[in-house]
Amino acid sequence: MKSTPAYPWLIAFPALIFSTTEIYPGKPEKISGQILHQETGQRIDKNGQFSITTWQQLPVTLVIEHPNFKKKRVTTTQPLQKQVIKLEPKPSN
């Protein structure tokens, strides 16, 4: 008869902890702010607010795309400071 350990999860659980610390070495950073129309200052879309959580080391580059506005890249080093991103409208055809 084959014997099985009484608590097989004791072996798997520590392995899970070690593997997640390798994937996510630091604490998560929350980046938030507003996206506004560059010319009018109006919020874009519903309320113009965004919030992103990342485990990447700072600085982090955000890429903002909208069908009616030019694509913009913004690099942030201060996650606690609210970002105000202004998008330039695409030229109308």
Phi and psi in radians as a Rosetta constraint file:
Dihedral C 1 N 2 CA 2 C 2 CIRCULARHARMONIC -1.507 0.35
Dihedral N 2 CA 2 C 2 N 3 CIRCULARHARMONIC 2.340 0.35
Dihedral C 2 N 3 CA 3 C 3 CIRCULARHARMONIC -1.680 0.35
Dihedral N 3 CA 3 C 3 N 4 CIRCULARHARMONIC 2.458 0.35
Dihedral C 3 N 4 CA 4 C 4 CIRCULARHARMONIC -2.043 0.35
Dihedral N 4 CA 4 C 4 N 5 CIRCULARHARMONIC 2.526 0.35
Dihedral C 4 N 5 CA 5 C 5 CIRCULARHARMONIC -1.131 0.35
Dihedral N 5 CA 5 C 5 N 6 CIRCULARHARMONIC 2.579 0.35
Dihedral C 5 N 6 CA 6 C 6 CIRCULARHARMONIC -1.190 0.35
Dihedral N 6 CA 6 C 6 N 7 CIRCULARHARMONIC -0.543 0.35
Dihedral C 6 N 7 CA 7 C 7 CIRCULARHARMONIC -2.246 0.35
Dihedral N 7 CA 7 C 7 N 8 CIRCULARHARMONIC 1.331 0.35
Dihedral C 7 N 8 CA 8 C 8 CIRCULARHARMONIC -1.140 0.35
Dihedral N 8 CA 8 C 8 N 9 CIRCULARHARMONIC -0.387 0.35
Dihedral C 8 N 9 CA 9 C 9 CIRCULARHARMONIC -1.252 0.35
Dihedral N 9 CA 9 C 9 N 10 CIRCULARHARMONIC -0.325 0.35
Dihedral C 9 N 10 CA 10 C 10 CIRCULARHARMONIC -1.074 0.35
Dihedral N 10 CA 10 C 10 N 11 CIRCULARHARMONIC -0.506 0.35
Dihedral C 10 N 11 CA 11 C 11 CIRCULARHARMONIC -1.417 0.35
Dihedral N 11 CA 11 C 11 N 12 CIRCULARHARMONIC -0.719 0.35
Dihedral C 11 N 12 CA 12 C 12 CIRCULARHARMONIC -1.299 0.35
Dihedral N 12 CA 12 C 12 N 13 CIRCULARHARMONIC -0.644 0.35
Dihedral C 12 N 13 CA 13 C 13 CIRCULARHARMONIC -1.066 0.35
Dihedral N 13 CA 13 C 13 N 14 CIRCULARHARMONIC -0.873 0.35
Dihedral C 13 N 14 CA 14 C 14 CIRCULARHARMONIC -1.081 0.35
Dihedral N 14 CA 14 C 14 N 15 CIRCULARHARMONIC -0.584 0.35
Dihedral C 14 N 15 CA 15 C 15 CIRCULARHARMONIC -1.110 0.35
Dihedral N 15 CA 15 C 15 N 16 CIRCULARHARMONIC -0.644 0.35
Dihedral C 15 N 16 CA 16 C 16 CIRCULARHARMONIC -1.133 0.35
Dihedral N 16 CA 16 C 16 N 17 CIRCULARHARMONIC -0.731 0.35
Dihedral C 16 N 17 CA 17 C 17 CIRCULARHARMONIC -1.101 0.35
Dihedral N 17 CA 17 C 17 N 18 CIRCULARHARMONIC -0.803 0.35
Dihedral C 17 N 18 CA 18 C 18 CIRCULARHARMONIC -1.141 0.35
Dihedral N 18 CA 18 C 18 N 19 CIRCULARHARMONIC -0.665 0.35
Dihedral C 18 N 19 CA 19 C 19 CIRCULARHARMONIC -1.234 0.35
Dihedral N 19 CA 19 C 19 N 20 CIRCULARHARMONIC -0.607 0.35
Dihedral C 19 N 20 CA 20 C 20 CIRCULARHARMONIC -1.255 0.35
Dihedral N 20 CA 20 C 20 N 21 CIRCULARHARMONIC -0.548 0.35
Dihedral C 20 N 21 CA 21 C 21 CIRCULARHARMONIC -1.220 0.35
Dihedral N 21 CA 21 C 21 N 22 CIRCULARHARMONIC -0.461 0.35
Dihedral C 21 N 22 CA 22 C 22 CIRCULARHARMONIC -1.288 0.35
Dihedral N 22 CA 22 C 22 N 23 CIRCULARHARMONIC -0.628 0.35
Dihedral C 22 N 23 CA 23 C 23 CIRCULARHARMONIC -1.316 0.35
Dihedral N 23 CA 23 C 23 N 24 CIRCULARHARMONIC -0.772 0.35
Dihedral C 23 N 24 CA 24 C 24 CIRCULARHARMONIC -2.058 0.35
Dihedral N 24 CA 24 C 24 N 25 CIRCULARHARMONIC 1.428 0.35
Dihedral C 24 N 25 CA 25 C 25 CIRCULARHARMONIC -1.201 0.35
Dihedral N 25 CA 25 C 25 N 26 CIRCULARHARMONIC -0.458 0.35
Dihedral C 25 N 26 CA 26 C 26 CIRCULARHARMONIC -2.076 0.35
Dihedral N 26 CA 26 C 26 N 27 CIRCULARHARMONIC -3.021 0.35
Dihedral C 26 N 27 CA 27 C 27 CIRCULARHARMONIC -1.465 0.35
Dihedral N 27 CA 27 C 27 N 28 CIRCULARHARMONIC 2.687 0.35
Dihedral C 27 N 28 CA 28 C 28 CIRCULARHARMONIC -1.235 0.35
Dihedral N 28 CA 28 C 28 N 29 CIRCULARHARMONIC 2.612 0.35
Dihedral C 28 N 29 CA 29 C 29 CIRCULARHARMONIC -1.942 0.35
Dihedral N 29 CA 29 C 29 N 30 CIRCULARHARMONIC 2.410 0.35
Dihedral C 29 N 30 CA 30 C 30 CIRCULARHARMONIC -1.854 0.35
Dihedral N 30 CA 30 C 30 N 31 CIRCULARHARMONIC 2.200 0.35
Dihedral C 30 N 31 CA 31 C 31 CIRCULARHARMONIC -2.010 0.35
Dihedral N 31 CA 31 C 31 N 32 CIRCULARHARMONIC 2.234 0.35
Dihedral C 31 N 32 CA 32 C 32 CIRCULARHARMONIC -2.484 0.35
Dihedral N 32 CA 32 C 32 N 33 CIRCULARHARMONIC 2.872 0.35
Dihedral C 32 N 33 CA 33 C 33 CIRCULARHARMONIC 2.967 0.35
Dihedral N 33 CA 33 C 33 N 34 CIRCULARHARMONIC -2.775 0.35
Dihedral C 33 N 34 CA 34 C 34 CIRCULARHARMONIC -2.226 0.35
Dihedral N 34 CA 34 C 34 N 35 CIRCULARHARMONIC 2.626 0.35
Dihedral C 34 N 35 CA 35 C 35 CIRCULARHARMONIC -2.042 0.35
Dihedral N 35 CA 35 C 35 N 36 CIRCULARHARMONIC 2.119 0.35
Dihedral C 35 N 36 CA 36 C 36 CIRCULARHARMONIC -2.125 0.35
Dihedral N 36 CA 36 C 36 N 37 CIRCULARHARMONIC 2.731 0.35
Dihedral C 36 N 37 CA 37 C 37 CIRCULARHARMONIC -1.243 0.35
Dihedral N 37 CA 37 C 37 N 38 CIRCULARHARMONIC 2.208 0.35
Dihedral C 37 N 38 CA 38 C 38 CIRCULARHARMONIC -1.050 0.35
Dihedral N 38 CA 38 C 38 N 39 CIRCULARHARMONIC -0.664 0.35
Dihedral C 38 N 39 CA 39 C 39 CIRCULARHARMONIC -1.515 0.35
Dihedral N 39 CA 39 C 39 N 40 CIRCULARHARMONIC -0.668 0.35
Dihedral C 39 N 40 CA 40 C 40 CIRCULARHARMONIC -1.758 0.35
Dihedral N 40 CA 40 C 40 N 41 CIRCULARHARMONIC -0.334 0.35
Dihedral C 40 N 41 CA 41 C 41 CIRCULARHARMONIC 1.348 0.35
Dihedral N 41 CA 41 C 41 N 42 CIRCULARHARMONIC 0.045 0.35
Dihedral C 41 N 42 CA 42 C 42 CIRCULARHARMONIC -1.280 0.35
Dihedral N 42 CA 42 C 42 N 43 CIRCULARHARMONIC 2.571 0.35
Dihedral C 42 N 43 CA 43 C 43 CIRCULARHARMONIC -1.177 0.35
Dihedral N 43 CA 43 C 43 N 44 CIRCULARHARMONIC 2.479 0.35
Dihedral C 43 N 44 CA 44 C 44 CIRCULARHARMONIC -1.613 0.35
Dihedral N 44 CA 44 C 44 N 45 CIRCULARHARMONIC 2.374 0.35
Dihedral C 44 N 45 CA 45 C 45 CIRCULARHARMONIC 1.147 0.35
Dihedral N 45 CA 45 C 45 N 46 CIRCULARHARMONIC -2.599 0.35
Dihedral C 45 N 46 CA 46 C 46 CIRCULARHARMONIC -0.947 0.35
Dihedral N 46 CA 46 C 46 N 47 CIRCULARHARMONIC -1.327 0.35
Dihedral C 46 N 47 CA 47 C 47 CIRCULARHARMONIC -2.136 0.35
Dihedral N 47 CA 47 C 47 N 48 CIRCULARHARMONIC 0.047 0.35
Dihedral C 47 N 48 CA 48 C 48 CIRCULARHARMONIC 1.249 0.35
Dihedral N 48 CA 48 C 48 N 49 CIRCULARHARMONIC 0.147 0.35
Dihedral C 48 N 49 CA 49 C 49 CIRCULARHARMONIC -1.742 0.35
Dihedral N 49 CA 49 C 49 N 50 CIRCULARHARMONIC 2.608 0.35
Dihedral C 49 N 50 CA 50 C 50 CIRCULARHARMONIC -2.471 0.35
Dihedral N 50 CA 50 C 50 N 51 CIRCULARHARMONIC 2.764 0.35
Dihedral C 50 N 51 CA 51 C 51 CIRCULARHARMONIC -2.622 0.35
Dihedral N 51 CA 51 C 51 N 52 CIRCULARHARMONIC 2.248 0.35
Dihedral C 51 N 52 CA 52 C 52 CIRCULARHARMONIC -2.294 0.35
Dihedral N 52 CA 52 C 52 N 53 CIRCULARHARMONIC 2.382 0.35
Dihedral C 52 N 53 CA 53 C 53 CIRCULARHARMONIC -1.932 0.35
Dihedral N 53 CA 53 C 53 N 54 CIRCULARHARMONIC 2.291 0.35
Dihedral C 53 N 54 CA 54 C 54 CIRCULARHARMONIC -2.395 0.35
Dihedral N 54 CA 54 C 54 N 55 CIRCULARHARMONIC 2.621 0.35
Dihedral C 54 N 55 CA 55 C 55 CIRCULARHARMONIC -1.791 0.35
Dihedral N 55 CA 55 C 55 N 56 CIRCULARHARMONIC 0.027 0.35
Dihedral C 55 N 56 CA 56 C 56 CIRCULARHARMONIC -1.212 0.35
Dihedral N 56 CA 56 C 56 N 57 CIRCULARHARMONIC 2.592 0.35
Dihedral C 56 N 57 CA 57 C 57 CIRCULARHARMONIC -1.247 0.35
Dihedral N 57 CA 57 C 57 N 58 CIRCULARHARMONIC 2.543 0.35
Dihedral C 57 N 58 CA 58 C 58 CIRCULARHARMONIC -1.349 0.35
Dihedral N 58 CA 58 C 58 N 59 CIRCULARHARMONIC 2.623 0.35
Dihedral C 58 N 59 CA 59 C 59 CIRCULARHARMONIC -1.314 0.35
Dihedral N 59 CA 59 C 59 N 60 CIRCULARHARMONIC 2.690 0.35
Dihedral C 59 N 60 CA 60 C 60 CIRCULARHARMONIC -2.094 0.35
Dihedral N 60 CA 60 C 60 N 61 CIRCULARHARMONIC 2.388 0.35
Dihedral C 60 N 61 CA 61 C 61 CIRCULARHARMONIC -1.786 0.35
Dihedral N 61 CA 61 C 61 N 62 CIRCULARHARMONIC 2.153 0.35
Dihedral C 61 N 62 CA 62 C 62 CIRCULARHARMONIC -1.695 0.35
Dihedral N 62 CA 62 C 62 N 63 CIRCULARHARMONIC 2.430 0.35
Dihedral C 62 N 63 CA 63 C 63 CIRCULARHARMONIC -2.004 0.35
Dihedral N 63 CA 63 C 63 N 64 CIRCULARHARMONIC 2.080 0.35
Dihedral C 63 N 64 CA 64 C 64 CIRCULARHARMONIC -1.887 0.35
Dihedral N 64 CA 64 C 64 N 65 CIRCULARHARMONIC 2.192 0.35
Dihedral C 64 N 65 CA 65 C 65 CIRCULARHARMONIC -2.280 0.35
Dihedral N 65 CA 65 C 65 N 66 CIRCULARHARMONIC 2.435 0.35
Dihedral C 65 N 66 CA 66 C 66 CIRCULARHARMONIC -2.582 0.35
Dihedral N 66 CA 66 C 66 N 67 CIRCULARHARMONIC 2.460 0.35
Dihedral C 66 N 67 CA 67 C 67 CIRCULARHARMONIC -1.058 0.35
Dihedral N 67 CA 67 C 67 N 68 CIRCULARHARMONIC -0.456 0.35
Dihedral C 67 N 68 CA 68 C 68 CIRCULARHARMONIC -1.726 0.35
Dihedral N 68 CA 68 C 68 N 69 CIRCULARHARMONIC -0.003 0.35
Dihedral C 68 N 69 CA 69 C 69 CIRCULARHARMONIC -2.278 0.35
Dihedral N 69 CA 69 C 69 N 70 CIRCULARHARMONIC 2.758 0.35
Dihedral C 69 N 70 CA 70 C 70 CIRCULARHARMONIC -1.242 0.35
Dihedral N 70 CA 70 C 70 N 71 CIRCULARHARMONIC 2.495 0.35
Dihedral C 70 N 71 CA 71 C 71 CIRCULARHARMONIC -1.121 0.35
Dihedral N 71 CA 71 C 71 N 72 CIRCULARHARMONIC 2.474 0.35
Dihedral C 71 N 72 CA 72 C 72 CIRCULARHARMONIC -2.389 0.35
Dihedral N 72 CA 72 C 72 N 73 CIRCULARHARMONIC 2.476 0.35
Dihedral C 72 N 73 CA 73 C 73 CIRCULARHARMONIC -1.941 0.35
Dihedral N 73 CA 73 C 73 N 74 CIRCULARHARMONIC 2.322 0.35
Dihedral C 73 N 74 CA 74 C 74 CIRCULARHARMONIC -2.306 0.35
Dihedral N 74 CA 74 C 74 N 75 CIRCULARHARMONIC 2.237 0.35
Dihedral C 74 N 75 CA 75 C 75 CIRCULARHARMONIC -1.776 0.35
Dihedral N 75 CA 75 C 75 N 76 CIRCULARHARMONIC 2.291 0.35
Dihedral C 75 N 76 CA 76 C 76 CIRCULARHARMONIC -2.107 0.35
Dihedral N 76 CA 76 C 76 N 77 CIRCULARHARMONIC 2.427 0.35
Dihedral C 76 N 77 CA 77 C 77 CIRCULARHARMONIC -2.064 0.35
Dihedral N 77 CA 77 C 77 N 78 CIRCULARHARMONIC -0.183 0.35
Dihedral C 77 N 78 CA 78 C 78 CIRCULARHARMONIC -2.052 0.35
Dihedral N 78 CA 78 C 78 N 79 CIRCULARHARMONIC 1.569 0.35
Dihedral C 78 N 79 CA 79 C 79 CIRCULARHARMONIC -1.174 0.35
Dihedral N 79 CA 79 C 79 N 80 CIRCULARHARMONIC -0.461 0.35
Dihedral C 79 N 80 CA 80 C 80 CIRCULARHARMONIC -1.366 0.35
Dihedral N 80 CA 80 C 80 N 81 CIRCULARHARMONIC -0.356 0.35
Dihedral C 80 N 81 CA 81 C 81 CIRCULARHARMONIC -1.475 0.35
Dihedral N 81 CA 81 C 81 N 82 CIRCULARHARMONIC 2.215 0.35
Dihedral C 81 N 82 CA 82 C 82 CIRCULARHARMONIC -1.128 0.35
Dihedral N 82 CA 82 C 82 N 83 CIRCULARHARMONIC 2.321 0.35
Dihedral C 82 N 83 CA 83 C 83 CIRCULARHARMONIC -1.519 0.35
Dihedral N 83 CA 83 C 83 N 84 CIRCULARHARMONIC 2.395 0.35
Dihedral C 83 N 84 CA 84 C 84 CIRCULARHARMONIC -2.060 0.35
Dihedral N 84 CA 84 C 84 N 85 CIRCULARHARMONIC 1.942 0.35
Dihedral C 84 N 85 CA 85 C 85 CIRCULARHARMONIC -1.964 0.35
Dihedral N 85 CA 85 C 85 N 86 CIRCULARHARMONIC 2.187 0.35
Dihedral C 85 N 86 CA 86 C 86 CIRCULARHARMONIC -1.892 0.35
Dihedral N 86 CA 86 C 86 N 87 CIRCULARHARMONIC 2.183 0.35
Dihedral C 86 N 87 CA 87 C 87 CIRCULARHARMONIC -1.789 0.35
Dihedral N 87 CA 87 C 87 N 88 CIRCULARHARMONIC 2.442 0.35
Dihedral C 87 N 88 CA 88 C 88 CIRCULARHARMONIC -1.575 0.35
Dihedral N 88 CA 88 C 88 N 89 CIRCULARHARMONIC 2.262 0.35
Dihedral C 88 N 89 CA 89 C 89 CIRCULARHARMONIC -1.142 0.35
Dihedral N 89 CA 89 C 89 N 90 CIRCULARHARMONIC 2.596 0.35
Dihedral C 89 N 90 CA 90 C 90 CIRCULARHARMONIC -1.265 0.35
Dihedral N 90 CA 90 C 90 N 91 CIRCULARHARMONIC 2.596 0.35
Dihedral C 90 N 91 CA 91 C 91 CIRCULARHARMONIC -1.123 0.35
Dihedral N 91 CA 91 C 91 N 92 CIRCULARHARMONIC 2.449 0.35
Dihedral C 91 N 92 CA 92 C 92 CIRCULARHARMONIC -1.389 0.35
Dihedral N 92 CA 92 C 92 N 93 CIRCULARHARMONIC 2.513 0.35
